[in-house]
């Protein structure tokens, strides 16, 4: 395929499988608790384990792709994800659930890093901002689709059927990824080596932690939101479909936040305002009966800080240090996403998990102050 928009469509679908797989645990959490005799804390651990390999693999992920090539790395990543789903589907042991989740997560990390690089190859100098916005939205779209479908499948056919459906979707992703070819003009060019100075490293660390905390708040909604509604008497299917509204609206709010930030030329104001309003809406959802209004508001607000936040590393990274700098950025992101659901679930209450998510979001503006101080000191 030689059309970059066709390539974007294929890679969008391939990355969507990752989001679908990640959500496969939270979408049927009440069924998992019943089948395996585990509590909310154990399910929170299983959710967070998907991101654990990212702490180790984010930094070397780019080097792995450079050595093996785009297509081979992507196929290998999808194969790991497929193996992980089959391990969880075909065994009745909680230990194997954990092992399968870790295997799938390792593939997901490699897939995430590699697909981002492939999109850049095709769209550098050609509507790359639009392409990246579409590409990033494959995550909320995949999670939303999983919330609409997997609870119904789990209720009707059991948890193993959910994992097998995910495996079938990954097999489709493998078939699509096998058709990928790099752009005709693409040539392998050795990246310039560079070393992060301590202040740039500190600033990127703070930015990565901010991005992780924003996503912890976001993940709290679809990790614990369905269970909270089930506890209030909703069916699993209706709870999943209601929470999925957040993710469908996020598909709109992510690019909207970037547009507003650029239009007003106040990206940090959008970051601060969006994070704080997001935190308040988390508390409203958890502590009031206004489910549908708060779900809609969460969808419209939660994605708005994403664009301004993702632009922060560019302030302190030079071209020669961007690869290692973004590797550090994503390492912090994965660490936060691994620990967030574990801590949220450890409270043993979905309400407390949402309170924790709100606190995580409220920390983002404080970390922004620290980031700006480091960035100004570095320039000086």
C-alpha positions as CSV (number, residue, x, y, z in Angstrom):
1,X,0.0,0.0,0.0
2,X,1.4,3.4,-1.0
3,X,-1.3,5.7,0.2
4,X,-0.4,7.2,3.6
5,X,-4.1,7.6,4.6
6,X,-4.6,3.9,3.9
7,X,-1.6,3.1,6.0
8,X,-2.9,5.3,8.8
9,X,-6.2,3.4,8.6
10,X,-4.4,0.0,8.9
11,X,-2.2,1.2,11.8
12,X,-5.2,2.7,13.6
13,X,-7.0,-0.7,13.5
14,X,-3.8,-2.5,14.6
15,X,-3.4,-0.1,17.6
16,X,-7.1,-0.4,18.4
17,X,-6.5,-4.1,19.2
18,X,-4.1,-3.0,22.0
19,X,-6.8,-0.9,23.6
20,X,-9.3,-3.6,23.2
21,X,-7.0,-6.1,24.9
22,X,-6.1,-3.8,27.8
23,X,-9.8,-3.2,28.6
24,X,-10.7,-6.9,28.4
25,X,-10.1,-7.3,32.2
26,X,-11.9,-4.2,33.5
27,X,-14.9,-4.8,31.2
28,X,-15.7,-8.1,32.9
29,X,-14.2,-7.4,36.3
30,X,-17.3,-8.6,38.3
31,X,-17.2,-11.9,36.3
32,X,-13.5,-12.3,37.0
33,X,-14.1,-11.8,40.7
34,X,-16.8,-14.5,40.7
35,X,-14.9,-17.0,38.6
36,X,-11.5,-16.8,40.3
37,X,-12.6,-15.8,43.8
38,X,-10.5,-12.6,43.8
39,X,-11.3,-9.1,45.1
40,X,-11.1,-5.6,43.6
41,X,-7.5,-5.2,44.7
42,X,-6.4,-8.4,42.8
43,X,-8.3,-7.2,39.7
44,X,-6.6,-3.8,40.0
45,X,-3.3,-5.6,40.0
46,X,-4.2,-7.5,36.9
47,X,-5.3,-4.3,35.1
48,X,-2.0,-2.6,36.0
49,X,0.2,-5.5,35.0
50,X,-0.5,-4.7,31.4
51,X,1.7,-1.6,31.7
52,X,4.5,-3.2,33.9
53,X,6.7,-4.2,30.9
54,X,6.7,-0.6,29.7
55,X,8.9,0.4,32.6
56,X,11.6,-1.9,31.2
57,X,10.9,-1.9,27.5
58,X,10.1,1.7,26.7
59,X,13.8,2.8,26.5
60,X,15.1,-0.1,24.4
61,X,11.9,-0.4,22.3
62,X,13.1,1.9,19.6
63,X,16.4,0.1,19.3
64,X,14.6,-3.3,19.0
65,X,12.6,-1.9,16.1
66,X,15.6,-0.4,14.4
67,X,17.4,-3.8,14.6
68,X,14.5,-6.0,13.5
69,X,12.6,-3.6,11.2
70,X,9.1,-2.1,11.4
71,X,7.1,-5.0,10.1
72,X,8.9,-7.8,11.9
73,X,8.8,-5.9,15.2
74,X,5.1,-5.2,14.8
75,X,4.3,-8.8,14.0
76,X,6.4,-10.0,16.9
77,X,4.6,-7.6,19.3
78,X,1.2,-8.7,18.1
79,X,2.2,-12.3,18.4
80,X,3.1,-11.7,22.1
81,X,-0.2,-10.1,22.6
82,X,-2.0,-13.0,21.0
83,X,-0.1,-15.6,23.1
84,X,-1.0,-13.6,26.2
85,X,-4.7,-13.7,25.4
86,X,-4.6,-17.4,24.7
87,X,-2.8,-18.1,27.9
88,X,-5.6,-16.3,29.8
89,X,-8.4,-18.0,27.8
90,X,-7.2,-21.5,28.0
91,X,-6.2,-21.8,31.7
92,X,-8.2,-21.6,34.9
93,X,-5.4,-20.5,37.2
94,X,-5.0,-17.0,38.5
95,X,-1.2,-17.3,38.2
96,X,-1.6,-18.0,34.5
97,X,-3.9,-15.0,34.2
98,X,-1.1,-12.9,35.6
99,X,1.5,-14.5,33.3
100,X,-0.7,-14.0,30.2
101,X,-1.4,-10.4,31.1
102,X,2.4,-9.7,31.4
103,X,3.1,-11.4,28.1
104,X,0.4,-9.4,26.4
105,X,1.6,-6.2,28.0
106,X,5.2,-6.8,26.7
107,X,3.8,-7.0,23.2
108,X,1.7,-3.9,23.7
109,X,4.7,-1.8,24.7
110,X,6.7,-2.8,21.6
111,X,3.6,-2.2,19.5
112,X,3.0,1.3,20.9
113,X,6.5,2.5,20.4
114,X,6.9,1.0,16.9
115,X,3.6,2.2,15.4
116,X,4.3,5.7,16.5
117,X,7.6,5.6,14.6
118,X,5.9,4.1,11.5
119,X,3.2,6.9,11.5
120,X,6.0,9.5,11.7
121,X,7.8,7.8,8.7
122,X,4.7,8.2,6.5
123,X,3.5,11.6,7.6
124,X,6.7,13.6,8.3
125,X,6.1,16.9,6.5
126,X,2.5,15.8,5.5
127,X,-0.3,16.6,7.9
128,X,1.5,14.8,10.8
129,X,-0.4,16.7,13.5
130,X,-3.7,15.4,12.0
131,X,-2.4,11.9,11.6
132,X,-1.1,11.7,15.1
133,X,-4.5,13.0,16.5
134,X,-6.3,10.3,14.6
135,X,-3.7,7.7,15.6
136,X,-3.9,8.6,19.4
137,X,-7.7,8.3,19.3
138,X,-7.4,4.6,18.4
139,X,-7.0,4.0,22.2
140,X,-10.3,5.6,23.4
141,X,-12.1,4.2,20.4
142,X,-10.8,0.7,21.2
143,X,-11.7,0.9,24.8
144,X,-15.1,2.3,24.0
145,X,-15.8,-0.6,21.6
146,X,-14.7,-3.1,24.2
147,X,-17.1,-1.6,26.8
148,X,-19.9,-1.9,24.3
149,X,-19.2,-5.6,23.3
150,X,-17.1,-7.5,25.9
151,X,-19.5,-7.2,28.9
152,X,-22.3,-8.6,26.8
153,X,-20.1,-11.4,25.5
154,X,-18.8,-12.2,29.0
155,X,-22.3,-12.3,30.5
156,X,-23.6,-14.6,27.7
157,X,-20.6,-16.9,27.2
158,X,-18.2,-16.4,30.0
159,X,-14.8,-14.8,30.6
160,X,-12.9,-17.2,28.4
161,X,-15.0,-16.2,25.4
162,X,-14.0,-12.6,26.0
163,X,-10.3,-13.5,25.8
164,X,-10.9,-15.6,22.6
165,X,-12.7,-12.7,20.9
166,X,-9.7,-10.5,21.8
167,X,-7.4,-13.2,20.3
168,X,-9.4,-13.2,17.1
169,X,-9.1,-9.4,16.8
170,X,-5.4,-9.7,17.4
171,X,-5.2,-12.3,14.6
172,X,-6.9,-9.7,12.3
173,X,-4.3,-7.2,13.4
174,X,-1.5,-9.6,12.5
175,X,-3.0,-10.1,9.0
176,X,-3.2,-6.3,8.5
177,X,0.3,-5.7,9.9
178,X,1.7,-8.2,7.5
179,X,0.7,-6.0,4.6
180,X,2.7,-3.0,5.9
181,X,5.5,-1.7,3.8
182,X,7.6,1.4,4.6
183,X,7.3,4.5,2.4
184,X,9.2,4.3,-0.9
185,X,11.4,7.2,-0.1
186,X,12.2,5.9,3.4
187,X,15.9,5.2,4.1
188,X,17.5,4.0,7.3
189,X,19.4,6.9,8.7
190,X,21.5,6.6,11.9
191,X,20.1,8.9,14.6
192,X,22.5,11.4,16.0
193,X,23.7,10.5,19.4
194,X,23.1,12.8,22.3
195,X,23.1,12.8,26.0
196,X,20.5,14.4,28.2
197,X,21.8,17.0,30.7
198,X,20.6,16.6,34.2
199,X,18.1,19.5,34.0
200,X,16.6,18.2,30.8
201,X,16.3,14.8,32.3
202,X,14.6,16.2,35.4
203,X,12.2,18.2,33.2
204,X,11.3,15.2,31.0
205,X,10.8,13.1,34.2
206,X,8.3,15.6,35.6
207,X,6.5,15.8,32.2
208,X,6.3,12.0,32.0
209,X,4.9,11.8,35.5
210,X,2.3,14.4,34.6
211,X,1.3,12.4,31.5
212,X,1.1,9.3,33.6
213,X,-1.1,10.9,36.3
214,X,-3.5,12.3,33.7
215,X,-3.8,8.9,32.2
216,X,-4.2,7.3,35.7
217,X,-7.3,9.6,36.2
218,X,-8.6,8.6,32.7
219,X,-8.0,4.9,33.3
220,X,-9.8,5.1,36.6
221,X,-13.0,5.9,34.7
222,X,-13.0,2.8,32.6
223,X,-11.2,0.5,35.0
224,X,-13.5,1.1,38.0
225,X,-16.5,3.0,36.6
226,X,-18.3,-0.1,35.3
227,X,-17.9,-1.9,38.6
228,X,-19.2,1.2,40.5
229,X,-22.3,1.3,38.4
230,X,-22.9,-2.5,38.9
231,X,-22.6,-1.9,42.7
232,X,-25.4,0.7,42.3
233,X,-27.6,-1.9,40.7
234,X,-26.8,-1.5,37.0
235,X,-26.4,-4.5,34.7
236,X,-22.9,-5.2,33.5
237,X,-23.9,-4.5,29.9
238,X,-25.6,-1.2,30.7
239,X,-22.8,-0.1,33.0
240,X,-20.2,-0.8,30.2
241,X,-22.1,1.0,27.5
242,X,-22.7,4.1,29.7
243,X,-19.0,4.4,30.7
244,X,-18.1,4.0,27.0
245,X,-19.8,7.4,26.3
246,X,-16.7,8.9,28.0
247,X,-14.4,7.3,25.5
248,X,-16.5,8.2,22.5
249,X,-16.5,11.9,23.6
250,X,-12.8,11.8,24.3
251,X,-12.3,11.1,20.6
252,X,-13.6,14.6,20.1
253,X,-12.2,16.3,23.1
254,X,-8.5,15.4,22.5
255,X,-8.2,17.3,19.2
256,X,-10.6,20.0,20.5
257,X,-8.2,20.7,23.4
258,X,-5.3,21.0,21.0
259,X,-7.3,23.3,18.8
260,X,-8.4,25.5,21.7
261,X,-4.8,25.7,23.1
262,X,-3.4,26.7,19.7
263,X,-6.2,29.2,19.0
264,X,-5.9,30.9,22.4
265,X,-2.1,30.5,22.4
266,X,-2.5,29.5,26.1
267,X,-1.7,25.7,26.1
268,X,-0.7,25.7,29.8
269,X,-4.0,27.4,30.8
270,X,-5.9,24.6,29.0
271,X,-3.7,22.1,30.7
272,X,-4.3,23.5,34.2
273,X,-8.0,24.2,33.7
274,X,-8.7,20.9,32.1
275,X,-6.8,18.9,34.7
276,X,-8.6,20.6,37.7
277,X,-12.0,20.4,36.1
278,X,-11.4,16.8,35.2
279,X,-10.6,16.1,38.9
280,X,-13.8,17.8,40.1
281,X,-15.9,15.8,37.7
282,X,-14.3,12.6,39.0
283,X,-15.6,13.5,42.5
284,X,-19.0,14.4,41.1
285,X,-19.4,11.1,39.3
286,X,-18.3,9.1,42.4
287,X,-20.3,11.0,45.1
288,X,-23.6,11.9,43.3
289,X,-26.3,10.2,41.4
290,X,-25.9,12.4,38.4
291,X,-24.4,9.6,36.3
292,X,-25.2,10.5,32.7
293,X,-24.5,14.3,33.0
294,X,-21.2,13.6,34.7
295,X,-20.3,10.9,32.2
296,X,-20.9,13.4,29.3
297,X,-18.9,16.2,31.1
298,X,-16.0,13.8,31.7
299,X,-15.9,12.9,28.1
300,X,-15.9,16.5,26.9
301,X,-13.2,17.6,29.5
302,X,-10.9,14.7,30.2
303,X,-9.2,14.7,26.8
304,X,-8.5,18.5,26.6
305,X,-5.2,18.6,28.6
306,X,-3.6,15.8,26.5
307,X,-2.3,17.9,23.6
308,X,-0.7,20.7,25.7
309,X,0.8,18.1,28.0
310,X,2.3,16.0,25.2
311,X,4.0,19.2,23.9
312,X,6.0,19.8,27.1
313,X,9.1,17.6,26.3
314,X,9.8,19.5,23.1
315,X,10.7,22.6,25.3
316,X,13.7,20.9,26.7
317,X,14.8,18.2,24.2
318,X,17.1,18.8,21.2
319,X,16.9,16.7,18.1
320,X,19.8,14.6,19.2
321,X,18.2,13.8,22.6
322,X,14.6,13.3,21.6
323,X,14.8,9.5,21.2
324,X,16.3,8.9,24.7
325,X,14.2,11.7,26.2
326,X,10.9,10.3,24.9
327,X,12.0,6.9,26.1
328,X,12.4,8.3,29.6
329,X,9.0,10.1,29.2
330,X,7.2,6.9,28.3
331,X,9.0,5.0,31.1
332,X,7.5,7.3,33.6
333,X,4.1,7.1,31.9
334,X,4.1,3.3,32.0
335,X,5.3,3.3,35.7
336,X,2.4,5.5,36.6
337,X,-0.1,3.5,34.6
338,X,1.2,0.3,36.2
339,X,0.9,1.5,39.8
340,X,-2.3,3.7,39.4
341,X,-4.9,0.9,39.1
342,X,-3.0,-1.1,41.8
343,X,-3.2,1.7,44.3
344,X,-6.8,2.6,43.3
345,X,-7.9,-1.0,43.7
346,X,-6.1,-1.4,47.0
347,X,-8.6,0.9,48.8
348,X,-11.2,-1.9,48.2
349,X,-13.8,0.7,47.2
350,X,-14.7,2.1,43.8
351,X,-15.5,5.4,45.3
352,X,-12.1,5.6,47.0
353,X,-10.5,4.6,43.6
354,X,-12.2,7.6,42.0
355,X,-11.0,9.9,44.9
356,X,-7.5,8.7,44.3
357,X,-7.8,9.4,40.6
358,X,-9.0,13.0,41.4
359,X,-6.0,13.5,43.6
360,X,-3.7,12.3,40.8
361,X,-5.2,14.8,38.4
362,X,-5.0,17.7,40.9
363,X,-1.2,17.1,41.2
364,X,-0.7,17.9,37.5
365,X,-0.8,21.7,37.8
366,X,1.6,21.5,40.7
367,X,4.0,19.4,38.7
368,X,3.7,21.9,35.8
369,X,5.0,24.7,38.1
370,X,8.0,22.4,38.8
371,X,8.5,21.7,35.1
372,X,8.5,25.4,34.3
373,X,11.0,26.2,37.0
374,X,13.4,23.5,35.7
375,X,12.9,24.7,32.1
376,X,13.6,28.3,33.0
377,X,16.7,27.4,35.0
378,X,18.0,25.3,32.1
379,X,17.6,28.2,29.6
380,X,19.2,30.6,32.0
